[in-house]
Amino acid sequence: MAGRIINPKWTERIIELERTGNPIDELSDNPLTSQWLIMFLSRKNTPFKVTNLGAGVKRITTITDECPMCNRKL
């Protein structure tokens, strides 16, 4: 894990999505990016859900009124 950094273009895109109120729906297999996104959304008081998909992959989304698997409204 040493030497891994978060892509600045990715963080800029996420910050812009949050700033404009657009939904964020990201898949990540990198614990560092998952941690950054969770901390970012928490600091902004933005509701989000984390779904563990297995094999170290997480889906982090601000779409909290839909099922993450079937996309039906809750």
N, CA, C and O atoms as a Tripos MOL2 file, in Angstrom:
@<TRIPOS>MOLECULE
protein
  296   295    74     0     0
PROTEIN
NO_CHARGES

@<TRIPOS>ATOM
      1 N           0.8150   -1.1850    0.0000 N.3       1 MET1
      2 CA          0.0000    0.0000    0.0000 C.3       1 MET1
      3 C           0.8600    1.2500    0.0000 C.2       1 MET1
      4 O           0.3840    2.3390   -0.3240 O.2       1 MET1
      5 N           2.1140    1.0960    0.3600 N.am      2 ALA2
      6 CA          3.0000    2.2570    0.3910 C.3       2 ALA2
      7 C           3.1100    2.8670   -1.0000 C.2       2 ALA2
      8 O           3.2070    2.1580   -2.0020 O.2       2 ALA2
      9 N           3.0940    4.1830   -1.0430 N.am      3 GLY3
     10 CA          3.2580    4.8690   -2.3120 C.3       3 GLY3
     11 C           1.9630    5.1220   -3.0650 C.2       3 GLY3
     12 O           1.9820    5.7790   -4.1060 O.2       3 GLY3
     13 N           0.8430    4.6230   -2.5700 N.am      4 ARG4
     14 CA         -0.4190    4.8650   -3.2630 C.3       4 ARG4
     15 C          -0.9380    6.2440   -2.9070 C.2       4 ARG4
     16 O          -0.9290    6.6450   -1.7430 O.2       4 ARG4
     17 N          -1.3830    6.9570   -3.9100 N.am      5 ILE5
     18 CA         -1.9640    8.2790   -3.6800 C.3       5 ILE5
     19 C          -3.3300    8.3210   -4.3470 C.2       5 ILE5
     20 O          -3.6520    7.4900   -5.1970 O.2       5 ILE5
     21 N          -4.1180    9.2940   -3.9480 N.am      6 ILE6
     22 CA         -5.4420    9.4830   -4.5400 C.3       6 ILE6
     23 C          -5.2830   10.4230   -5.7270 C.2       6 ILE6
     24 O          -4.6160   11.4530   -5.6290 O.2       6 ILE6
     25 N          -5.8910   10.0650   -6.8350 N.am      7 ASN7
     26 CA         -5.8360   10.8620   -8.0530 C.3       7 ASN7
     27 C          -6.4940   12.2230   -7.8020 C.2       7 ASN7
     28 O          -7.6760   12.2790   -7.4650 O.2       7 ASN7
     29 N          -5.7470   13.3150   -7.9610 N.am      8 PRO8
     30 CA         -6.3150   14.6480   -7.7210 C.3       8 PRO8
     31 C          -7.4850   14.9800   -8.6480 C.2       8 PRO8
     32 O          -8.3940   15.7060   -8.2470 O.2       8 PRO8
     33 N          -7.4810   14.4660   -9.8720 N.am      9 LYS9
     34 CA         -8.5980   14.7230  -10.7950 C.3       9 LYS9
     35 C          -9.8670   14.0610  -10.2840 C.2       9 LYS9
     36 O         -10.9590   14.6110  -10.4260 O.2       9 LYS9
     37 N          -9.7250   12.8690   -9.6820 N.am     10 TRP10
     38 CA        -10.8770   12.1650   -9.1140 C.3      10 TRP10
     39 C         -11.4470   12.9650   -7.9400 C.2      10 TRP10
     40 O         -12.6610   13.1450   -7.8440 O.2      10 TRP10
     41 N         -10.5730   13.4470   -7.0450 N.am     11 THR11
     42 CA        -11.0660   14.2100   -5.8960 C.3      11 THR11
     43 C         -11.7320   15.5080   -6.3500 C.2      11 THR11
     44 O         -12.7420   15.9150   -5.7760 O.2      11 THR11
     45 N         -11.1830   16.1580   -7.3650 N.am     12 GLU12
     46 CA        -11.8070   17.3720   -7.8990 C.3      12 GLU12
     47 C         -13.1940   17.0800   -8.4530 C.2      12 GLU12
     48 O         -14.1250   17.8610   -8.2600 O.2      12 GLU12
     49 N         -13.3280   15.9350   -9.1510 N.am     13 ARG13
     50 CA        -14.6340   15.5480   -9.7070 C.3      13 ARG13
     51 C         -15.6410   15.2940   -8.5900 C.2      13 ARG13
     52 O         -16.7940   15.7170   -8.6840 O.2      13 ARG13
     53 N         -15.2120   14.6070   -7.5390 N.am     14 ILE14
     54 CA        -16.1030   14.3190   -6.4070 C.3      14 ILE14
     55 C         -16.5110   15.6160   -5.7100 C.2      14 ILE14
     56 O         -17.6820   15.7990   -5.3760 O.2      14 ILE14
     57 N         -15.5590   16.5080   -5.4930 N.am     15 ILE15
     58 CA        -15.8540   17.7860   -4.8440 C.3      15 ILE15
     59 C         -16.8500   18.5830   -5.6890 C.2      15 ILE15
     60 O         -17.7650   19.2020   -5.1450 O.2      15 ILE15
     61 N         -16.6800   18.5720   -6.9980 N.am     16 GLU16
     62 CA        -17.6030   19.2960   -7.8890 C.3      16 GLU16
     63 C         -18.9970   18.6720   -7.8650 C.2      16 GLU16
     64 O         -19.9950   19.3930   -7.8530 O.2      16 GLU16
     65 N         -19.0770   17.3410   -7.8580 N.am     17 LEU17
     66 CA        -20.3820   16.6820   -7.7780 C.3      17 LEU17
     67 C         -21.1070   17.0850   -6.4980 C.2      17 LEU17
     68 O         -22.2990   17.3910   -6.5280 O.2      17 LEU17
     69 N         -20.3950   17.0850   -5.3830 N.am     18 GLU18
     70 CA        -21.0140   17.4470   -4.1070 C.3      18 GLU18
     71 C         -21.4110   18.9130   -4.1040 C.2      18 GLU18
     72 O         -22.4890   19.2670   -3.6270 O.2      18 GLU18
     73 N         -20.5550   19.7560   -4.6280 N.am     19 ARG19
     74 CA        -20.8210   21.1970   -4.6460 C.3      19 ARG19
     75 C         -22.0690   21.5320   -5.4460 C.2      19 ARG19
     76 O         -22.8330   22.4190   -5.0630 O.2      19 ARG19
     77 N         -22.2840   20.8250   -6.5630 N.am     20 THR20
     78 CA        -23.4300   21.0970   -7.4250 C.3      20 THR20
     79 C         -24.6740   20.3090   -7.0320 C.2      20 THR20
     80 O         -25.7350   20.4830   -7.6320 O.2      20 THR20
     81 N         -24.5480   19.4360   -6.0200 N.am     21 GLY21
     82 CA        -25.7120   18.6780   -5.5540 C.3      21 GLY21
     83 C         -26.0240   17.4500   -6.3820 C.2      21 GLY21
     84 O         -27.0890   16.8550   -6.2180 O.2      21 GLY21
     85 N         -25.1250   17.0570   -7.2640 N.am     22 ASN22
     86 CA        -25.3330   15.8530   -8.0640 C.3      22 ASN22
     87 C         -25.0210   14.6180   -7.2270 C.2      22 ASN22
     88 O         -24.2060   14.6820   -6.3060 O.2      22 ASN22
     89 N         -25.6670   13.4840   -7.5440 N.am     23 PRO23
     90 CA        -25.4060   12.2780   -6.7670 C.3      23 PRO23
     91 C         -23.9870   11.7520   -6.9880 C.2      23 PRO23
     92 O         -23.4220   11.8710   -8.0750 O.2      23 PRO23
     93 N         -23.4410   11.1780   -5.9450 N.am     24 ILE24
     94 CA        -22.1370   10.5220   -5.9970 C.3      24 ILE24
     95 C         -22.3970    9.0320   -5.8610 C.2      24 ILE24
     96 O         -23.0790    8.6030   -4.9310 O.2      24 ILE24
     97 N         -21.8630    8.2460   -6.7750 N.am     25 ASP25
     98 CA        -22.0460    6.7910   -6.7550 C.3      25 ASP25
     99 C         -20.7440    6.1750   -7.2410 C.2      25 ASP25
    100 O         -20.5130    6.0660   -8.4450 O.2      25 ASP25
    101 N         -19.8960    5.7730   -6.3050 N.am     26 GLU26
    102 CA        -18.5480    5.3180   -6.6300 C.3      26 GLU26
    103 C         -18.2970    3.8940   -6.1560 C.2      26 GLU26
    104 O         -18.7530    3.4890   -5.0860 O.2      26 GLU26
    105 N         -17.5670    3.1460   -6.9660 N.am     27 LEU27
    106 CA        -17.0540    1.8380   -6.5710 C.3      27 LEU27
    107 C         -15.5750    1.9980   -6.2680 C.2      27 LEU27
    108 O         -14.8620    2.7070   -6.9790 O.2      27 LEU27
    109 N         -15.1120    1.3330   -5.2020 N.am     28 SER28
    110 CA        -13.7120    1.4600   -4.8450 C.3      28 SER28
    111 C         -13.1770    0.1560   -4.2840 C.2      28 SER28
    112 O         -13.8240   -0.4960   -3.4640 O.2      28 SER28
    113 N         -11.9830   -0.2160   -4.7380 N.am     29 ASP29
    114 CA        -11.2790   -1.3510   -4.1430 C.3      29 ASP29
    115 C         -10.0380   -0.8610   -3.4090 C.2      29 ASP29
    116 O          -9.2260   -1.6640   -2.9500 O.2      29 ASP29
    117 N          -9.8940    0.4550   -3.2980 N.am     30 ASN30
    118 CA         -8.7500    1.0660   -2.6370 C.3      30 ASN30
    119 C          -9.2220    1.6380   -1.2980 C.2      30 ASN30
    120 O         -10.0260    2.5700   -1.2800 O.2      30 ASN30
    121 N          -8.7350    1.0940   -0.1730 N.am     31 PRO31
    122 CA         -9.1730    1.5930    1.1320 C.3      31 PRO31
    123 C          -8.8840    3.0790    1.3370 C.2      31 PRO31
    124 O          -9.6340    3.7550    2.0390 O.2      31 PRO31
    125 N          -7.8310    3.5900    0.7480 N.am     32 LEU32
    126 CA         -7.4800    4.9940    0.9030 C.3      32 LEU32
    127 C          -8.5350    5.9030    0.2580 C.2      32 LEU32
    128 O          -8.9280    6.9070    0.8520 O.2      32 LEU32
    129 N          -8.9910    5.5620   -0.9440 N.am     33 THR33
    130 CA        -10.0130    6.3940   -1.5960 C.3      33 THR33
    131 C         -11.3600    6.2500   -0.8920 C.2      33 THR33
    132 O         -12.1070    7.2220   -0.7750 O.2      33 THR33
    133 N         -11.6710    5.0400   -0.4220 N.am     34 SER34
    134 CA        -12.9190    4.8500    0.3250 C.3      34 SER34
    135 C         -12.9130    5.6990    1.5800 C.2      34 SER34
    136 O         -13.8970    6.3680    1.8940 O.2      34 SER34
    137 N         -11.8030    5.6700    2.2940 N.am     35 GLN35
    138 CA        -11.6760    6.4480    3.5200 C.3      35 GLN35
    139 C         -11.7940    7.9440    3.2220 C.2      35 GLN35
    140 O         -12.4810    8.6620    3.9480 O.2      35 GLN35
    141 N         -11.1400    8.4180    2.1740 N.am     36 TRP36
    142 CA        -11.2080    9.8380    1.8240 C.3      36 TRP36
    143 C         -12.6470   10.2440    1.5250 C.2      36 TRP36
    144 O         -13.1200   11.2710    2.0110 O.2      36 TRP36
    145 N         -13.3520    9.4240    0.7150 N.am     37 LEU37
    146 CA        -14.7180    9.7710    0.3190 C.3      37 LEU37
    147 C         -15.6570    9.7650    1.5190 C.2      37 LEU37
    148 O         -16.5040   10.6500    1.6390 O.2      37 LEU37
    149 N         -15.5250    8.7910    2.4030 N.am     38 ILE38
    150 CA        -16.3760    8.7350    3.5940 C.3      38 ILE38
    151 C         -16.1110    9.9380    4.5020 C.2      38 ILE38
    152 O         -17.0490   10.5440    5.0180 O.2      38 ILE38
    153 N         -14.8520   10.2770    4.6930 N.am     39 MET39
    154 CA        -14.5230   11.4530    5.5110 C.3      39 MET39
    155 C         -15.0370   12.7410    4.8720 C.2      39 MET39
    156 O         -15.5570   13.6130    5.5690 O.2      39 MET39
    157 N         -14.8970   12.8660    3.5550 N.am     40 PHE40
    158 CA        -15.3660   14.0530    2.8420 C.3      40 PHE40
    159 C         -16.8750   14.2210    3.0090 C.2      40 PHE40
    160 O         -17.3460   15.3050    3.3550 O.2      40 PHE40
    161 N         -17.6300   13.1520    2.7640 N.am     41 LEU41
    162 CA        -19.0850   13.2290    2.8710 C.3      41 LEU41
    163 C         -19.5230   13.4700    4.3150 C.2      41 LEU41
    164 O         -20.4840   14.2000    4.5570 O.2      41 LEU41
    165 N         -18.8270   12.8650    5.2700 N.am     42 SER42
    166 CA        -19.1650   13.0650    6.6820 C.3      42 SER42
    167 C         -18.9500   14.5150    7.0990 C.2      42 SER42
    168 O         -19.7800   15.0960    7.7980 O.2      42 SER42
    169 N         -17.8450   15.0910    6.6720 N.am     43 ARG43
    170 CA        -17.5570   16.4840    7.0230 C.3      43 ARG43
    171 C         -18.5550   17.4540    6.4080 C.2      43 ARG43
    172 O         -18.8210   18.5150    6.9730 O.2      43 ARG43
    173 N         -19.1070   17.0950    5.2570 N.am     44 LYS44
    174 CA        -20.0990   17.9380    4.5840 C.3      44 LYS44
    175 C         -21.5180   17.6550    5.0800 C.2      44 LYS44
    176 O         -22.4670   18.2910    4.6220 O.2      44 LYS44
    177 N         -21.6740   16.7040    6.0170 N.am     45 ASN45
    178 CA        -22.9930   16.2860    6.5150 C.3      45 ASN45
    179 C         -23.9100   15.8190    5.3860 C.2      45 ASN45
    180 O         -25.1170   16.0600    5.4120 O.2      45 ASN45
    181 N         -23.3250   15.1540    4.4070 N.am     46 THR46
    182 CA        -24.0740   14.6180    3.2730 C.3      46 THR46
    183 C         -24.4650   13.1800    3.5800 C.2      46 THR46
    184 O         -23.5930   12.3630    3.8760 O.2      46 THR46
    185 N         -25.7590   12.8450    3.5160 N.am     47 PRO47
    186 CA        -26.1570   11.4560    3.7590 C.3      47 PRO47
    187 C         -25.5700   10.5370    2.6880 C.2      47 PRO47
    188 O         -25.5390   10.8870    1.5080 O.2      47 PRO47
    189 N         -25.1020    9.3530    3.1110 N.am     48 PHE48
    190 CA        -24.5310    8.3970    2.1680 C.3      48 PHE48
    191 C         -24.6890    6.9950    2.7130 C.2      48 PHE48
    192 O         -24.9670    6.7990    3.8960 O.2      48 PHE48
    193 N         -24.5070    6.0200    1.8350 N.am     49 LYS49
    194 CA        -24.5380    4.6040    2.2140 C.3      49 LYS49
    195 C         -23.2820    3.9380    1.6910 C.2      49 LYS49
    196 O         -22.7830    4.2760    0.6170 O.2      49 LYS49
    197 N         -22.7730    2.9820    2.4670 N.am     50 VAL50
    198 CA        -21.6360    2.1720    2.0510 C.3      50 VAL50
    199 C         -22.1260    0.7360    1.9700 C.2      50 VAL50
    200 O         -22.6690    0.1990    2.9350 O.2      50 VAL50
    201 N         -21.9300    0.1190    0.8120 N.am     51 THR51
    202 CA        -22.3090   -1.2710    0.6170 C.3      51 THR51
    203 C         -21.0570   -2.0630    0.3040 C.2      51 THR51
    204 O         -20.3420   -1.7550   -0.6490 O.2      51 THR51
    205 N         -20.7890   -3.0900    1.1110 N.am     52 ASN52
    206 CA        -19.6610   -3.9730    0.8390 C.3      52 ASN52
    207 C         -20.0950   -4.9920   -0.2030 C.2      52 ASN52
    208 O         -21.0320   -5.7580    0.0210 O.2      52 ASN52
    209 N         -19.4160   -4.9990   -1.3350 N.am     53 LEU53
    210 CA        -19.7780   -5.8970   -2.4310 C.3      53 LEU53
    211 C         -18.9780   -7.1880   -2.4110 C.2      53 LEU53
    212 O         -19.2630   -8.1000   -3.1870 O.2      53 LEU53
    213 N         -17.9970   -7.2820   -1.5510 N.am     54 GLY54
    214 CA        -17.1560   -8.4670   -1.4580 C.3      54 GLY54
    215 C         -15.8140   -8.2380   -2.1170 C.2      54 GLY54
    216 O         -15.6570   -7.3370   -2.9410 O.2      54 GLY54
    217 N         -14.8390   -9.0680   -1.7450 N.am     55 ALA55
    218 CA        -13.4820   -9.0070   -2.2950 C.3      55 ALA55
    219 C         -12.8500   -7.6270   -2.1030 C.2      55 ALA55
    220 O         -12.0230   -7.2080   -2.9120 O.2      55 ALA55
    221 N         -13.2340   -6.9240   -1.0430 N.am     56 GLY56
    222 CA        -12.6440   -5.6220   -0.7550 C.3      56 GLY56
    223 C         -13.2120   -4.4650   -1.5490 C.2      56 GLY56
    224 O         -12.6680   -3.3620   -1.5040 O.2      56 GLY56
    225 N         -14.3010   -4.6950   -2.2810 N.am     57 VAL57
    226 CA        -14.9090   -3.6470   -3.1060 C.3      57 VAL57
    227 C         -16.0750   -3.0330   -2.3360 C.2      57 VAL57
    228 O         -16.9000   -3.7480   -1.7660 O.2      57 VAL57
    229 N         -16.1350   -1.7050   -2.3240 N.am     58 LYS58
    230 CA        -17.2140   -0.9800   -1.6590 C.3      58 LYS58
    231 C         -17.9060   -0.0600   -2.6600 C.2      58 LYS58
    232 O         -17.2830    0.4970   -3.5640 O.2      58 LYS58
    233 N         -19.2040    0.0780   -2.4690 N.am     59 ARG59
    234 CA        -19.9690    1.0640   -3.2260 C.3      59 ARG59
    235 C         -20.3770    2.1410   -2.2360 C.2      59 ARG59
    236 O         -21.0350    1.8630   -1.2330 O.2      59 ARG59
    237 N         -19.9790    3.3720   -2.5290 N.am     60 ILE60
    238 CA        -20.2970    4.5080   -1.6730 C.3      60 ILE60
    239 C         -21.1710    5.4430   -2.4920 C.2      60 ILE60
    240 O         -20.7680    5.9200   -3.5520 O.2      60 ILE60
    241 N         -22.3760    5.6990   -1.9860 N.am     61 THR61
    242 CA        -23.3350    6.4580   -2.7690 C.3      61 THR61
    243 C         -24.1070    7.4430   -1.9030 C.2      61 THR61
    244 O         -24.3690    7.1890   -0.7270 O.2      61 THR61
    245 N         -24.4620    8.5610   -2.5030 N.am     62 THR62
    246 CA        -25.3210    9.5380   -1.8380 C.3      62 THR62
    247 C         -26.7790    9.3150   -2.2190 C.2      62 THR62
    248 O         -27.6560   10.0600   -1.7810 O.2      62 THR62
    249 N         -27.0420    8.3070   -3.0220 N.am     63 ILE63
    250 CA        -28.4170    7.9490   -3.3830 C.3      63 ILE63
    251 C         -28.9220    7.0340   -2.2750 C.2      63 ILE63
    252 O         -28.7160    5.8220   -2.3160 O.2      63 ILE63
    253 N         -29.5840    7.6260   -1.2860 N.am     64 THR64
    254 CA        -29.9690    6.8710   -0.0980 C.3      64 THR64
    255 C         -31.4160    6.4100   -0.1020 C.2      64 THR64
    256 O         -31.8480    5.7340    0.8310 O.2      64 THR64
    257 N         -32.1710    6.7620   -1.1340 N.am     65 ASP65
    258 CA        -33.5790    6.3590   -1.1680 C.3      65 ASP65
    259 C         -33.8420    5.2330   -2.1630 C.2      65 ASP65
    260 O         -34.9980    4.9580   -2.4850 O.2      65 ASP65
    261 N         -32.7880    4.5760   -2.6560 N.am     66 GLU66
    262 CA        -32.9250    3.4550   -3.5840 C.3      66 GLU66
    263 C         -32.1300    2.2680   -3.0620 C.2      66 GLU66
    264 O         -31.1100    2.4350   -2.3930 O.2      66 GLU66
    265 N         -32.6060    1.0740   -3.3750 N.am     67 CYS67
    266 CA        -31.8590   -0.1340   -3.0610 C.3      67 CYS67
    267 C         -30.6120   -0.1570   -3.9490 C.2      67 CYS67
    268 O         -30.7230    0.0220   -5.1620 O.2      67 CYS67
    269 N         -29.4180   -0.3760   -3.3630 N.am     68 PRO68
    270 CA        -28.2070   -0.3320   -4.1790 C.3      68 PRO68
    271 C         -28.0800   -1.4950   -5.1610 C.2      68 PRO68
    272 O         -27.2820   -1.4310   -6.0960 O.2      68 PRO68
    273 N         -28.8530   -2.5470   -4.9570 N.am     69 MET69
    274 CA        -28.7530   -3.7040   -5.8380 C.3      69 MET69
    275 C         -29.7830   -3.6730   -6.9780 C.2      69 MET69
    276 O         -29.4550   -3.9500   -8.1310 O.2      69 MET69
    277 N         -31.0430   -3.3290   -6.6300 N.am     70 CYS70
    278 CA        -32.0970   -3.4040   -7.6620 C.3      70 CYS70
    279 C         -32.5950   -2.0320   -8.0980 C.2      70 CYS70
    280 O         -33.4210   -1.9440   -9.0060 O.2      70 CYS70
    281 N         -32.1070   -0.9440   -7.4660 N.am     71 ASN71
    282 CA        -32.4830    0.4300   -7.7970 C.3      71 ASN71
    283 C         -33.9600    0.7550   -7.5730 C.2      71 ASN71
    284 O         -34.4570    1.7400   -8.1190 O.2      71 ASN71
    285 N         -34.6670   -0.0480   -6.7860 N.am     72 ARG72
    286 CA        -36.0490    0.2780   -6.4320 C.3      72 ARG72
    287 C         -36.0610    1.2950   -5.3110 C.2      72 ARG72
    288 O         -35.1790    1.3100   -4.4520 O.2      72 ARG72
    289 N         -37.0910    2.1570   -5.3330 N.am     73 LYS73
    290 CA        -37.2480    3.1600   -4.2690 C.3      73 LYS73
    291 C         -37.5440    2.4620   -2.9540 C.2      73 LYS73
    292 O         -38.2900    1.4840   -2.9160 O.2      73 LYS73
    293 N         -36.9570    2.9670   -1.8730 N.am     74 LEU74
    294 CA        -37.2050    2.4190   -0.5300 C.3      74 LEU74
    295 C         -38.3710    3.0960    0.1080 C.2      74 LEU74
    296 O         -38.7310    2.7700    1.2390 O.2      74 LEU74
@<TRIPOS>BOND
     1     1     2 1
     2     2     3 1
     3     3     4 2
     4     3     5 am
     5     5     6 1
     6     6     7 1
     7     7     8 2
     8     7     9 am
     9     9    10 1
    10    10    11 1
    11    11    12 2
    12    11    13 am
    13    13    14 1
    14    14    15 1
    15    15    16 2
    16    15    17 am
    17    17    18 1
    18    18    19 1
    19    19    20 2
    20    19    21 am
    21    21    22 1
    22    22    23 1
    23    23    24 2
    24    23    25 am
    25    25    26 1
    26    26    27 1
    27    27    28 2
    28    27    29 am
    29    29    30 1
    30    30    31 1
    31    31    32 2
    32    31    33 am
    33    33    34 1
    34    34    35 1
    35    35    36 2
    36    35    37 am
    37    37    38 1
    38    38    39 1
    39    39    40 2
    40    39    41 am
    41    41    42 1
    42    42    43 1
    43    43    44 2
    44    43    45 am
    45    45    46 1
    46    46    47 1
    47    47    48 2
    48    47    49 am
    49    49    50 1
    50    50    51 1
    51    51    52 2
    52    51    53 am
    53    53    54 1
    54    54    55 1
    55    55    56 2
    56    55    57 am
    57    57    58 1
    58    58    59 1
    59    59    60 2
    60    59    61 am
    61    61    62 1
    62    62    63 1
    63    63    64 2
    64    63    65 am
    65    65    66 1
    66    66    67 1
    67    67    68 2
    68    67    69 am
    69    69    70 1
    70    70    71 1
    71    71    72 2
    72    71    73 am
    73    73    74 1
    74    74    75 1
    75    75    76 2
    76    75    77 am
    77    77    78 1
    78    78    79 1
    79    79    80 2
    80    79    81 am
    81    81    82 1
    82    82    83 1
    83    83    84 2
    84    83    85 am
    85    85    86 1
    86    86    87 1
    87    87    88 2
    88    87    89 am
    89    89    90 1
    90    90    91 1
    91    91    92 2
    92    91    93 am
    93    93    94 1
    94    94    95 1
    95    95    96 2
    96    95    97 am
    97    97    98 1
    98    98    99 1
    99    99   100 2
   100    99   101 am
   101   101   102 1
   102   102   103 1
   103   103   104 2
   104   103   105 am
   105   105   106 1
   106   106   107 1
   107   107   108 2
   108   107   109 am
   109   109   110 1
   110   110   111 1
   111   111   112 2
   112   111   113 am
   113   113   114 1
   114   114   115 1
   115   115   116 2
   116   115   117 am
   117   117   118 1
   118   118   119 1
   119   119   120 2
   120   119   121 am
   121   121   122 1
   122   122   123 1
   123   123   124 2
   124   123   125 am
   125   125   126 1
   126   126   127 1
   127   127   128 2
   128   127   129 am
   129   129   130 1
   130   130   131 1
   131   131   132 2
   132   131   133 am
   133   133   134 1
   134   134   135 1
   135   135   136 2
   136   135   137 am
   137   137   138 1
   138   138   139 1
   139   139   140 2
   140   139   141 am
   141   141   142 1
   142   142   143 1
   143   143   144 2
   144   143   145 am
   145   145   146 1
   146   146   147 1
   147   147   148 2
   148   147   149 am
   149   149   150 1
   150   150   151 1
   151   151   152 2
   152   151   153 am
   153   153   154 1
   154   154   155 1
   155   155   156 2
   156   155   157 am
   157   157   158 1
   158   158   159 1
   159   159   160 2
   160   159   161 am
   161   161   162 1
   162   162   163 1
   163   163   164 2
   164   163   165 am
   165   165   166 1
   166   166   167 1
   167   167   168 2
   168   167   169 am
   169   169   170 1
   170   170   171 1
   171   171   172 2
   172   171   173 am
   173   173   174 1
   174   174   175 1
   175   175   176 2
   176   175   177 am
   177   177   178 1
   178   178   179 1
   179   179   180 2
   180   179   181 am
   181   181   182 1
   182   182   183 1
   183   183   184 2
   184   183   185 am
   185   185   186 1
   186   186   187 1
   187   187   188 2
   188   187   189 am
   189   189   190 1
   190   190   191 1
   191   191   192 2
   192   191   193 am
   193   193   194 1
   194   194   195 1
   195   195   196 2
   196   195   197 am
   197   197   198 1
   198   198   199 1
   199   199   200 2
   200   199   201 am
   201   201   202 1
   202   202   203 1
   203   203   204 2
   204   203   205 am
   205   205   206 1
   206   206   207 1
   207   207   208 2
   208   207   209 am
   209   209   210 1
   210   210   211 1
   211   211   212 2
   212   211   213 am
   213   213   214 1
   214   214   215 1
   215   215   216 2
   216   215   217 am
   217   217   218 1
   218   218   219 1
   219   219   220 2
   220   219   221 am
   221   221   222 1
   222   222   223 1
   223   223   224 2
   224   223   225 am
   225   225   226 1
   226   226   227 1
   227   227   228 2
   228   227   229 am
   229   229   230 1
   230   230   231 1
   231   231   232 2
   232   231   233 am
   233   233   234 1
   234   234   235 1
   235   235   236 2
   236   235   237 am
   237   237   238 1
   238   238   239 1
   239   239   240 2
   240   239   241 am
   241   241   242 1
   242   242   243 1
   243   243   244 2
   244   243   245 am
   245   245   246 1
   246   246   247 1
   247   247   248 2
   248   247   249 am
   249   249   250 1
   250   250   251 1
   251   251   252 2
   252   251   253 am
   253   253   254 1
   254   254   255 1
   255   255   256 2
   256   255   257 am
   257   257   258 1
   258   258   259 1
   259   259   260 2
   260   259   261 am
   261   261   262 1
   262   262   263 1
   263   263   264 2
   264   263   265 am
   265   265   266 1
   266   266   267 1
   267   267   268 2
   268   267   269 am
   269   269   270 1
   270   270   271 1
   271   271   272 2
   272   271   273 am
   273   273   274 1
   274   274   275 1
   275   275   276 2
   276   275   277 am
   277   277   278 1
   278   278   279 1
   279   279   280 2
   280   279   281 am
   281   281   282 1
   282   282   283 1
   283   283   284 2
   284   283   285 am
   285   285   286 1
   286   286   287 1
   287   287   288 2
   288   287   289 am
   289   289   290 1
   290   290   291 1
   291   291   292 2
   292   291   293 am
   293   293   294 1
   294   294   295 1
   295   295   296 2
@<TRIPOS>SUBSTRUCTURE
     1 MET1         2 RESIDUE 1 A MET
     2 ALA2         6 RESIDUE 1 A ALA
     3 GLY3        10 RESIDUE 1 A GLY
     4 ARG4        14 RESIDUE 1 A ARG
     5 ILE5        18 RESIDUE 1 A ILE
     6 ILE6        22 RESIDUE 1 A ILE
     7 ASN7        26 RESIDUE 1 A ASN
     8 PRO8        30 RESIDUE 1 A PRO
     9 LYS9        34 RESIDUE 1 A LYS
    10 TRP10       38 RESIDUE 1 A TRP
    11 THR11       42 RESIDUE 1 A THR
    12 GLU12       46 RESIDUE 1 A GLU
    13 ARG13       50 RESIDUE 1 A ARG
    14 ILE14       54 RESIDUE 1 A ILE
    15 ILE15       58 RESIDUE 1 A ILE
    16 GLU16       62 RESIDUE 1 A GLU
    17 LEU17       66 RESIDUE 1 A LEU
    18 GLU18       70 RESIDUE 1 A GLU
    19 ARG19       74 RESIDUE 1 A ARG
    20 THR20       78 RESIDUE 1 A THR
    21 GLY21       82 RESIDUE 1 A GLY
    22 ASN22       86 RESIDUE 1 A ASN
    23 PRO23       90 RESIDUE 1 A PRO
    24 ILE24       94 RESIDUE 1 A ILE
    25 ASP25       98 RESIDUE 1 A ASP
    26 GLU26      102 RESIDUE 1 A GLU
    27 LEU27      106 RESIDUE 1 A LEU
    28 SER28      110 RESIDUE 1 A SER
    29 ASP29      114 RESIDUE 1 A ASP
    30 ASN30      118 RESIDUE 1 A ASN
    31 PRO31      122 RESIDUE 1 A PRO
    32 LEU32      126 RESIDUE 1 A LEU
    33 THR33      130 RESIDUE 1 A THR
    34 SER34      134 RESIDUE 1 A SER
    35 GLN35      138 RESIDUE 1 A GLN
    36 TRP36      142 RESIDUE 1 A TRP
    37 LEU37      146 RESIDUE 1 A LEU
    38 ILE38      150 RESIDUE 1 A ILE
    39 MET39      154 RESIDUE 1 A MET
    40 PHE40      158 RESIDUE 1 A PHE
    41 LEU41      162 RESIDUE 1 A LEU
    42 SER42      166 RESIDUE 1 A SER
    43 ARG43      170 RESIDUE 1 A ARG
    44 LYS44      174 RESIDUE 1 A LYS
    45 ASN45      178 RESIDUE 1 A ASN
    46 THR46      182 RESIDUE 1 A THR
    47 PRO47      186 RESIDUE 1 A PRO
    48 PHE48      190 RESIDUE 1 A PHE
    49 LYS49      194 RESIDUE 1 A LYS
    50 VAL50      198 RESIDUE 1 A VAL
    51 THR51      202 RESIDUE 1 A THR
    52 ASN52      206 RESIDUE 1 A ASN
    53 LEU53      210 RESIDUE 1 A LEU
    54 GLY54      214 RESIDUE 1 A GLY
    55 ALA55      218 RESIDUE 1 A ALA
    56 GLY56      222 RESIDUE 1 A GLY
    57 VAL57      226 RESIDUE 1 A VAL
    58 LYS58      230 RESIDUE 1 A LYS
    59 ARG59      234 RESIDUE 1 A ARG
    60 ILE60      238 RESIDUE 1 A ILE
    61 THR61      242 RESIDUE 1 A THR
    62 THR62      246 RESIDUE 1 A THR
    63 ILE63      250 RESIDUE 1 A ILE
    64 THR64      254 RESIDUE 1 A THR
    65 ASP65      258 RESIDUE 1 A ASP
    66 GLU66      262 RESIDUE 1 A GLU
    67 CYS67      266 RESIDUE 1 A CYS
    68 PRO68      270 RESIDUE 1 A PRO
    69 MET69      274 RESIDUE 1 A MET
    70 CYS70      278 RESIDUE 1 A CYS
    71 ASN71      282 RESIDUE 1 A ASN
    72 ARG72      286 RESIDUE 1 A ARG
    73 LYS73      290 RESIDUE 1 A LYS
    74 LEU74      294 RESIDUE 1 A LEU
